[in-house]
Amino acid sequence: MIILVLNCGSSSIKYQVIDMTSSESNLLAKGQIERIGLSDGVLTHKPIGKDKYELIKSIPDHSAGINLIINTITDPDYGVIKSLAELGAVGHRVAHGGEFFKESAVIDKSVIQKIESCFDLAPLHNPAHMKGILSIETILPHVPQVAVFDTSFHQSMPEKNFLYAFPYKYYEQFRVRKYGFHGTSHKFVAQRACEMTGLDFENSKIITCHIGNGGSVTAILNGKSFDTSMGFTPVDGLIMGTRCGSVDPGAILYIAEKEQFSWSRMNDLINKESGVLGITGLSSDMRDIEHAASDGNERAKLALEMYNTRIKKFVGAYAAEMEGVDLIVFTGGVGENEASLREFVCKGLEFMGVELDYEKNRGLRGKDTVISKPESRVKVALTCTNEELVIAADTFRLVKKRSE
């Protein structure tokens, strides 16, 4: 079954075309559309075994963007399928499923209504995902669609870990609670790392560190999410590229009062102007921060220490919360490529049973590797995430099940 995987943002669409069977997958193409709504929209298409194809043209909306993707993947020169008749299903990444979805779901009217009811919980993401869903519904009305939710894996968290100490009525009335994100990534890399290390996913204590421009750490207890660092929104937890992470809420109120900021302005501050960008005043990209630190920039050095220390704190906290840990996993754009981060987090954790192989870790980038010493009681692994493959696998499973 050939599956089109879509991740629709407010002004972008990322996509992959994957041929799925019961036992394996085969990536046919991947690409993205950027600058939707502008006259100089950009399509970048990378078919496997063919030259990269780029196009600049006006892409007024998501429907036009998806039409362009479909025309591209079926093009006789740089396409990867002969006709739309080969397309078996479309899988969508959806950021927020609230408390409605504990797993992925075949999209119907009821699922659409529930995704729409979560717009207030993910105002930057869910409306964009819905544009993609409705566009496919119009363009390819007979092709089944599946929604795969960032939040669904974390629905297994116990109440003691997902509730906030607000008056309980705010949970009852407005469902204010910790939801967590990056769920598809955390589950995928934990399962893959268990395969690499010989551990039983259903009977292990695992800490997964998804570290990118956005980042989160998750405690996985016997195959289920037990706790996670992101909260009601993705701004909680780690220090990120532009997000502040965990802070004293009183500090937010204090700044807002002193600066006479509106809530909208304050939202921009904590989401778009903080993190390593706010600390350094230089960039939100960790590669830029690393370069600046190596050149002697003191605030870049400080940002790196703060960034890495916050990750280490969550690793320690979750080891305590699960009363032990069998496996620590690093993934995401930074987690997969920054050996110094992995070393910083693991160094000094020998008392917990962590023995990192510093030589194996040094210089390692983007390759599935066990980076702990053979005698290490706690295994440590670098595992490359593949959220698109998770979406394709869930889409294949649900569509196949429905047709049986």
C-alpha positions in Angstrom: 0.0 0.0 0.0 1.4 3.4 -1.0 0.8 6.0 1.6 1.1 9.8 1.4 2.2 11.2 4.8 1.3 14.9 5.4 2.4 17.3 8.1 0.7 20.6 7.5 1.9 23.8 9.2 0.4 27.2 9.1 2.4 28.1 5.9 4.1 24.9 5.0 3.5 21.2 4.2 6.0 18.4 4.7 5.3 15.2 3.0 6.7 11.7 2.3 5.5 8.9 0.0 6.1 5.5 1.5 5.3 2.0 0.2 4.2 0.0 3.1 3.8 -3.8 3.5 3.1 -5.9 6.6 6.9 -6.5 7.1 8.8 -3.5 5.6 8.6 0.0 4.3 10.2 1.7 1.3 10.6 5.5 1.1 9.8 6.6 -2.5 10.0 10.4 -2.0 10.0 13.2 0.5 9.7 17.0 0.2 8.1 20.1 1.5 6.2 23.2 0.4 7.1 26.5 2.1 5.7 30.1 2.0 2.1 29.1 1.4 0.0 32.2 0.8 2.8 34.2 -0.8 3.7 34.7 -4.4 7.0 33.0 -4.2 6.0 29.7 -2.6 8.7 26.9 -2.8 8.3 23.2 -3.6 11.3 21.0 -2.8 10.8 17.4 -4.0 13.3 14.6 -3.4 12.4 11.4 -5.2 14.6 8.4 -4.3 16.8 7.5 -7.3 16.1 10.6 -9.2 17.3 14.2 -9.2 15.9 16.7 -6.7 13.2 18.9 -8.2 12.5 22.5 -7.1 9.7 24.9 -8.1 9.0 28.5 -7.2 5.4 29.7 -7.8 2.4 31.3 -6.1 0.8 28.8 -3.7 -2.3 30.6 -2.4 -3.6 28.0 0.1 -3.2 24.5 1.4 -5.5 23.0 -1.3 -3.3 24.5 -3.9 -0.2 23.1 -2.1 -1.6 19.6 -1.9 -2.7 19.7 -5.5 0.9 20.6 -6.4 2.2 17.7 -4.3 -0.1 15.3 -6.0 0.8 16.5 -9.4 4.5 16.3 -8.5 4.4 12.7 -7.2 2.5 11.5 -10.3 4.6 13.4 -12.8 6.1 11.1 -15.5 9.6 12.7 -15.1 10.2 13.3 -11.4 7.2 11.5 -9.9 7.2 8.2 -8.0 3.8 6.7 -8.8 2.1 6.3 -12.2 -1.4 7.5 -11.1 -3.5 8.4 -8.1 -5.0 4.9 -8.3 -1.8 3.6 -6.7 -2.4 5.8 -3.6 -3.9 3.7 -0.9 -4.3 6.1 2.0 -3.2 9.5 3.4 -1.8 9.8 7.0 -1.8 13.1 8.8 0.3 14.3 11.7 -2.1 16.0 14.1 -0.6 17.9 17.1 -3.4 17.7 19.6 -6.0 15.0 20.2 -7.0 16.2 23.7 -8.4 13.4 25.8 -10.4 12.0 22.9 -7.7 9.9 21.3 -5.5 7.3 23.0 -4.4 6.0 19.6 -4.5 6.9 15.9 -7.9 7.0 14.2 -9.4 6.7 10.7 -10.8 10.1 9.9 -14.6 10.5 9.7 -17.0 13.3 10.6 -16.8 12.5 14.3 -12.9 12.6 14.3 -13.0 15.9 12.4 -15.3 17.4 15.0 -13.1 16.2 17.9 -9.9 17.6 16.2 -11.7 20.9 15.7 -12.8 21.0 19.4 -9.0 20.9 20.2 -8.3 24.1 18.2 -8.2 26.2 21.5 -5.6 23.7 22.8 -3.3 23.9 19.7 -4.3 27.1 17.9 -1.1 27.2 15.7 -1.2 23.6 14.7 -4.6 21.9 14.7 -6.2 24.4 12.3 -3.4 23.9 9.8 -3.7 20.1 10.1 -7.4 20.4 9.5 -6.8 22.4 6.3 -4.8 19.4 5.0 -7.5 16.9 6.0 -10.3 18.9 4.3 -8.1 19.5 1.2 -7.6 15.8 0.7 -11.3 15.1 1.4 -12.1 17.5 -1.5 -9.3 16.4 -3.9 -9.3 12.7 -3.2 -12.7 12.0 -1.7 -12.4 8.2 -1.9 -9.0 7.8 -0.4 -9.1 6.9 3.3 -7.3 9.2 5.8 -5.8 8.6 9.2 -4.9 11.0 12.0 -1.9 10.2 14.1 -1.7 12.4 17.3 1.4 13.8 19.0 -0.5 13.6 22.3 -2.0 10.1 22.1 1.0 8.1 23.5 0.9 10.3 26.6 -2.7 9.5 27.4 -1.5 6.6 29.6 0.0 9.0 32.1 -1.5 8.5 35.6 -3.6 11.3 37.1 -0.9 12.1 39.6 1.4 13.1 36.8 -0.9 14.9 34.4 -2.9 17.0 36.8 -1.9 20.5 37.9 -2.5 21.9 41.4 -5.1 24.4 40.2 -8.6 24.2 41.6 -10.0 20.9 40.2 -12.8 22.7 38.4 -10.4 24.0 35.8 -9.7 20.4 34.8 -13.4 19.5 34.8 -14.5 22.6 32.9 -11.6 23.3 30.6 -9.5 20.1 30.6 -6.5 22.0 31.8 -3.8 19.3 32.4 -0.5 18.1 31.1 -0.9 16.6 27.6 2.7 16.2 26.4 3.9 16.1 22.8 6.4 14.3 20.5 4.5 11.1 21.4 5.1 9.4 18.1 8.8 10.0 18.3 9.2 9.0 21.9 7.4 5.7 21.3 9.2 4.9 18.0 12.8 5.5 19.4 12.1 3.6 22.6 10.9 0.6 20.7 13.8 0.8 18.3 16.4 1.2 21.1 14.9 -1.8 22.9 15.5 -3.8 19.7 19.1 -2.5 19.6 19.8 -3.4 23.2 17.8 -6.6 23.6 15.5 -5.1 26.2 11.8 -5.8 26.4 9.8 -2.6 25.7 6.9 -3.9 27.7 9.0 -4.6 30.7 11.6 -1.8 31.0 12.2 1.6 32.4 13.1 4.0 29.6 13.9 7.7 29.4 13.7 9.2 25.9 15.2 12.6 25.1 13.8 14.1 21.9 16.0 17.2 21.5 15.6 19.6 18.6 14.5 23.2 18.3 11.6 22.0 20.4 12.4 19.3 22.9 11.0 17.0 25.5 12.0 14.1 27.8 9.6 11.2 28.5 9.6 8.5 31.2 8.3 5.3 29.7 7.4 2.6 32.2 6.6 -0.9 30.8 5.7 0.3 27.4 3.5 3.3 28.5 4.2 7.0 28.9 4.5 7.6 32.6 5.5 11.3 32.6 6.8 13.8 30.1 8.3 17.3 30.3 6.0 19.2 27.9 2.7 20.1 29.5 -0.6 21.8 28.6 1.4 23.4 25.8 4.7 22.6 24.2 6.3 25.6 26.0 6.8 23.7 29.3 9.8 21.6 30.3 13.2 22.0 28.6 14.8 25.1 27.4 14.3 25.2 23.6 15.3 27.3 20.6 12.8 30.0 21.3 10.7 28.6 24.2 11.5 29.4 27.8 10.6 26.0 29.2 9.7 25.6 32.9 9.6 28.9 34.7 8.0 30.3 37.9 4.6 31.5 36.7 5.0 34.4 39.0 7.9 35.7 36.9 5.6 35.8 33.9 3.0 37.8 35.8 5.8 40.1 37.1 7.2 40.8 33.6 3.8 41.3 32.1 2.9 43.9 34.8 6.3 45.7 34.5 6.2 45.9 30.7 2.4 46.3 30.5 2.3 43.4 28.1 -1.0 42.0 26.8 -1.5 38.2 27.1 -0.9 37.9 23.3 2.4 39.8 23.7 3.4 37.7 26.6 2.6 34.5 24.6 5.0 35.7 22.0 7.7 36.3 24.6 7.6 32.8 26.1 7.2 31.0 22.8 9.1 33.0 20.2 11.6 35.2 22.0 13.0 33.1 24.9 15.0 29.9 25.1 18.6 30.0 23.8 17.6 32.9 21.5 16.6 35.0 24.5 19.7 34.1 26.5 22.2 34.7 23.7 20.5 37.3 21.6 22.1 35.5 18.6 20.1 32.6 17.3 17.6 29.8 18.1 19.8 27.3 16.2 22.0 25.2 18.4 24.6 25.0 15.7 25.0 28.7 15.8 25.2 28.7 19.6 27.9 25.9 19.5 30.0 28.0 17.0 29.6 31.1 19.1 30.6 29.3 22.3 33.7 27.8 20.6 34.6 31.4 19.6 34.5 32.5 23.2 31.0 34.1 23.4 30.2 33.9 27.2 26.4 34.0 26.8 26.5 31.3 24.2 28.5 29.2 26.7 25.9 30.0 29.4 23.1 29.0 27.1 24.6 25.7 26.4 25.1 24.9 30.1 21.5 25.9 30.9 20.2 23.9 27.9 22.1 20.8 28.7 21.6 21.0 32.5 17.8 21.1 32.1 17.9 17.9 30.1 20.0 16.2 32.8 17.6 17.3 35.5 14.7 15.6 33.8 16.7 12.4 33.3 17.5 12.3 37.0 14.0 13.2 38.0 12.4 10.5 35.8 14.9 7.9 37.0 13.8 8.7 40.6 10.1 8.7 39.6 10.3 5.3 38.0 12.6 4.0 40.8 15.3 3.1 38.3 16.1 3.2 34.6 17.2 0.5 32.1 17.7 2.6 29.0 18.4 6.3 28.0 17.7 7.3 24.4 18.8 10.4 22.5 17.0 11.5 19.4 15.9 14.6 17.4 18.0 17.0 15.4 20.2 18.0 18.3 20.1 14.7 20.3 21.2 12.8 17.2 24.0 15.1 16.1 25.5 16.8 19.2 28.0 14.4 20.9 28.8 17.0 23.5 25.2 17.2 24.7 25.0 13.4 25.1 28.3 13.5 27.0 27.2 16.3 29.3 23.9 14.6 30.2 25.5 11.2 30.9 28.7 12.4 32.6 28.5 11.9 36.4 25.6 9.5 36.3 27.8 6.5 37.0 26.1 6.3 40.4 22.9 5.4 38.5 24.7 2.7 36.5 25.3 4.8 33.4 28.7 4.2 31.7 29.0 6.1 28.5 31.5 4.9 25.9 33.1 8.3 25.3 35.2 7.2 22.3 32.2 5.7 20.5 30.0 8.7 21.3 32.6 11.3 20.1 31.9 12.6 16.6 28.9 10.3 16.2 26.1 11.9 14.2 22.7 10.5 13.0 23.4 6.8 13.2 21.6 4.2 15.3 24.2 3.2 17.9 24.5 1.9 21.4 26.9 4.3 23.0 27.2 2.8 26.5 29.9 0.4 27.5 29.1 -3.3 27.3 29.2 -3.6 31.1 27.0 -0.5 31.7 24.0 -1.5 33.8 22.0 1.3 32.1 22.1 1.2 28.3 22.4 4.4 26.4 21.5 4.7 22.7 21.4 7.2 19.9 18.3 6.4 17.8 17.2 8.3 14.8 13.6 9.3 14.9 11.2 8.7 12.0 7.8 10.1 12.8 6.7 9.8 9.2 7.3 6.1 9.3 5.2 5.8 12.4 2.4 7.7 10.7 2.6 5.5 7.6 2.7 2.3 9.7 -0.4 3.3 11.8 -2.2 4.4 8.6 -1.4 1.1 6.9 -2.5 -0.9 10.0 -5.8 0.9 10.4 -6.8 1.1 6.8 -5.9 -2.6 6.3 -7.9 -3.5 9.4 -10.9 -1.6 8.2 -10.9 -3.4 4.8 -10.7 -6.9 6.3 
